[in-house]
Amino acid sequence: MVDHLTRVTVHASGGRAAEMASALAARGFSVRVERRRFVAESTTVEAQEAKAWLRARGFADREFEVFLEYVRQWGIL
């Protein structure tokens, strides 16, 4: 089984950073502030889906970064 974590980072000093953080929270992301950035994380939303969703709401690619991490979960044999 492979799980994933989608992380979206936004510079908190950006003009629409708070608006984007609020939109991501409404989409189901957990949002926190870390080193002058908003960090939004989700294990249910895929990276491409998150990017398309933000673009559809008028946010430009230069306003955010999307990271995707895969984690393999080992079972018991």
Number of C-alpha atoms within 10 A of each C-alpha: 7 8 11 16 17 21 22 23 22 22 19 18 11 13 10 14 19 15 12 23 24 14 15 21 16 10 13 14 22 15 18 13 14 11 8 10 17 20 22 22 21 21 17 12 16 16 20 13 11 19 17 12 15 18 12 10 10 9 17 11 12 7 15 18 13 17 13 15 11 11 10 9 8 8 6 3 3
